[in-house]
Amino acid sequence: MSLHSVLLPLLAVLSALGSANCGLLNIFNTSTDYNLASAIDIAFAKSRNDMGLLLSGEVTTPIEEDVTFWCGNRQAPEMNQTYLDDPDVRKKIDFTKPIMLVTHGWLDDHTKNWIQNTARDALTNMDTNVCIVGWGNLARYNYFQSARKHTLLVSGYMTQFINFLNKEGMEFDKVTLAGHSLGAQICGQVGYNLNGKLGAIYGIDPAGPLFTLPLDHGMQYRLDSSDAKYVQMIITSRGTLGVGKGDGHENFYPNGGDAPQPNCVLPLTSDAEMADQIICSHLHATSLFRLSLDPAMSYKGRKCFNWISYFLKSCGLNPANVIGVHSEKIGGDFYLRTSNDSPYVN
């Protein structure tokens, strides 16, 4: 199951649920945040007999089966499953090196190409440990349940795992988290649980629906700059599947942060094509983050007030900075253009 293959028919159903003059973009408007989550549930309930994709109800499997960790490093690059209180942890993790944990989002799992390639590229370009966090079983539930309940299950178990690594000698400030969509919000919850002690968190187009300010269930559920010593957000589907505004120390807005991103532009003949553009844009942030792990692949943004100011070239004298782990961490909002084709360097 892929995010694309599931969300494309879902969003077509969502558009049909709206009024004739409502349209998909209005459904996605962040002011209808809770309505969107409910609409997602309703849409899948209507189509479940045909699609059979989403789960609902109480989770009865043990957390250690639903949340798994797959770790490697340059000396042992194969990603081996690593357990909480694993007696063989030192065969899988080099405690003299830092560690990056990479987390997927809704309807995804740890076997997908983007997350496997991110782990591989991190090991190639950085002398670090990498752990992929898998929570694919919990990510197959309806969006409301996945966002409101299962993110807390995942972040709670991740917190236990990082505390275990800390007891084994891994300092908190040597821990980096990177998460896409709901995975980014999970990373924020872990950071909150650990009182902002982690070294860095990279929010890869953090999920917007149910995480749009103002929240009625507390900032601890949402990634923000208090969750680590450094928080970066890469926003590519602003106000639709992604958050409306970055809340990190640094926020990067490729092409203004809005869908569709240039590589996702298709001729629009229906809401299905519009949905395709939004999904593509939401996933585009994963490509930019992964490619930026290579220091030779520079996605340079300019510090600016907003996209219009950047577009009008009124920020040309402001500092520049790059997306990803090679950022100079100077703080602020950064805007940049990317190209239509991989590797998207403009």
N, C-alpha and C positions, 0 to 999 in steps of 0.2 A: 504494500500500500504506500503511495506517495502523497505528499501534500498537494501536488498539482492534480493528480488523478481524482482525488477526493473533493477538493475544494471547487474545481471547475464546475462539475454538475451541481454541487451544493449552492454555489452562488447564482447559478441559473434559476434554481428553485427559489432562492431568496428574492430574486428580482420579481418573480411571479407573485410572491406573497404581498408585495407592496401595491399601492394604488397605482392607477394608470399614470398619474403625474408625479409619482414618488421617485422611481428610478433607483438603480443600484448605488449611485453615489450618495443619495440621501440616506439610504439604509446604512451606508458605511459612515455617515457623519458621526463624529465622536459625541455629539449631543444625544445620540440614540444608542449610547454604549450598551446599556443593559438590554435594550430592545434587540440589538444585534445578537447578543448571546442567546437570548430567547428564540430569536428567529432561526438561528443555527440549529438549535434543538428541535424546533418545530419542523424545519425543512428535512432533517434527517428522519424524524418520526414519520413524515409523510412518504419518504422514499425508501425507508428501511427494508420493506419487503422486496424491493428490487435490488437494493445496493447491499444491505446487510453489513454495513461498515462500522457503525458506532455501537458502543456498549453503554450501559447505564446500570445504576444500582450499586449495592455495596460491594466493595472489594474484599475478597476473602483470602487471596493468596498472600504468603509472607512477603514482607517488604524486601527481603534479600533476594527474592525471585523477581520482583517487579522493578527493582533499581539495581543495576549492575555497573561495575567499573572494569574497564579494559585498559591496561597500562603498559607502557613501554618506554624505552630511552635509547640513546644512540648505541649503547653497548648491547642492549637487548631490544631491538626494534620491533619484534613481534608483539602485538597487543594481546597480552594474556589477562584473563579474568583475575581480578584482585579483590579480595574480600575484606570486609570489616574484621579487624583482629586477625588478619591473614598471617600465619606463622612463616610463610615464605615471602613476605612482602619485600625483603631486602634483595631477593633474587629478581624482583620485577621493577623496583624503584630504587634509583641511586640517590641516597639521601644527602650526597654532597652537591647535588644539582637542584635547581628550582623545579617547580611542577606546574603544568597547565592542565586544567580539567575543562573539557569541551562538552557542551550539553545541547541536545537537539530540542525541538519544540513539538507542538501539537501535530498528531498524525504522522510523526516521523519515528525513526528508530536508529540505533547505533550502527547499523550496517549500511546506511545510505552513503553514496559516493562522496557527497560533500563533506561529511564529518570524518570519514576515513581518510580522504585526501587532505583535510585540514591537519589531522594528526600526523600524517606522513610528512607534509610540508613543514610542520613545526619541528619535527625531528631533524629534517634536512637542514633547516636554516637557523636553528637555535639549539644550544647545548642544554637541553632541558628534558625532564620527564614529561610525558603526556598521558593523561587518562581520558578516555571517552566514557561519558556517563550515559547509560542506556536506560530509558524508562518507557520503551515502546508499548508495553501492555497498558500502562496507565494513560498513555497519550492517545489511545483508541477510543476513549470515552467521549461523551458529548462535551462540547466546548465549555459550557458552564461548569460542569463537574471537574473537567480537567484543569480549568483555570483556577477555580475557587478552592477545590479540595486537594486535587492530586499534586499540584505544584507544591503544596505544603508537605505532603508525604515525601516527595522527592527531595526537596530542600532540607527537610529534617534528617533524612538518611545521609545526604551529602555532608551535612554538618557533622554528623557522627564520624563519617569516614575521614574528613579533614582533621577532626580532633584526634583520631587514631594516628594519622600521619604525624601530627604535631607531637604526640607522645613518643613517637618513634624517632623524633629529631628534626622534622621538617618545620622550619619557622613559618609562622603565619604570613609574614611579609614576602616569603618566597613562593607563595601560592597565587596563581593567576586563574581566574575563571573566565570562560567565554561561552556565551549561550545565544542561541537564535530564537526569536519569537517568545513563546512561553518559557523556553530555556533561559532567556535573558532575565525574565522576571524571577525564575528559580534562583539564578545566580545572585540577584539582589536580596532574596530572602535568606540565602546562606550568609551573605555579607552582613545582613542585619543580625542574624543569629550569633555571629562571631564579632559583633560590636565594631565593625569597620576595620578589623585588624588585617584583613587580607591585603596583599600587595596591589592587585589590580583586578578589575572586572571589565570585560568588553561585551557590551550589549549590542548584539547583531540584529538590528531592526526589532527592538523589543515589542512584544505583543501589545496592541492598544486596547481592544475590547475587554472591558472589566478592569482595566488598569489606567483609565483616564482620570486625571484630576478634575474635580475633587473626589477623593475616595471616601466611602463611608465605612471602610474597614481597616484604615490605618496605613501609614506609609511603609510599614514593615513588609507589606505584600508587594511592593513595587520598587524596581531598581532606581536608585538615585545616588547622588554623589557622596552620601554618608555611608555607603555600604562597603567601601574599600578606600585605601589611601589614594587610589587613582581609579576613576570610572570614565570610560569612553563609550559613547553611543554612535553607531553608524545607522542612519535613518534613511530608508529608501521607499517606504510606503506610508508616508506621514498621514495620520488621520484616517487611515483605512484599516489595513491589517496591523499597521505599526502605530506607535504612540504619536500624538500630535506634536509633541515638543520634547526635545532632549533634555535630560536632567542630570547629565554627567558633568565631570570637570571639563571634559571636552566633548563636543557634539559635532559630528561630521554629517553634512547634508549634501550628498552627491546629487547634482542636478536639481537642487532645491529640496531634496528629500521626498519629493512627491512621485506617486505613480501616475503615468507609466515612466519608468526609466528608459533612456534612449534605446537600449538593447531589447526592450520589451514592447516597442511600438508595433502594433499590428493594425491593419484596416478594421475599423469598427463597423460591424454589421448587426451586432446583437449584444445583449448583456453578457452572453457567454464570452465573447471576445474581450469585453471590458474586464470581466473576471480574470481572464487569462493574463491580461496586462498587470493587474494588481498582484496576482500570485507571483508572476515572474519578478516583479519589482521587489516583493517581500523577500524572495529567495536571493535576489541579486546581491544583497548585503553579505551573504555567506561567501560569494565568489570574491568580492572585494577584500573581505577580511582574510580569506585563505591566500589569495595572491599576494597580498601585502606582507605576508610573513617573509617573503623574499625581499631583502633590503634593496635589491636592484629594481624592484617593481614598485615605483613610487606613485602614490595617489595623493598629490599635493593639493591641499585646500588653502584658502585665504581667509584669515579671520575677518569677519564681517558682521554687520547688524542683521542682515536678512538677504534672501536670494535676489530681490530686486536691486539692492545696493551692489551686490556682487555682479549681477548681470549688467548694470550700468557702469561698471568698472570704477566705482567710487571708493573701493577698498584696496586699490593697488599698492599703497604704501604700508598696508598693515602686515603683521607677521604671517608667514606661511608655515604650514605644518602638514604632516602626513598621517594618513589613516593607519591604524593598527598598532602593533607592539613597538614599532620603531618611532612612534611619536616623540617629539621633544617635550611633551607634557607642559606646555606653556599656558594651557587653559583657554577656554572660550568656545565660540561657535565658528565653525569653518565650513565654507562652501567651495564646491569644485564641480568641474564638468568631467564626465566620463564619456567614452566613445561607444559606438553601437556594437562593436565586435570585441571578443576576447583578445587580449587581456584588458581591454577597456581603458587603457591609458590614453588620455586626450592629448 
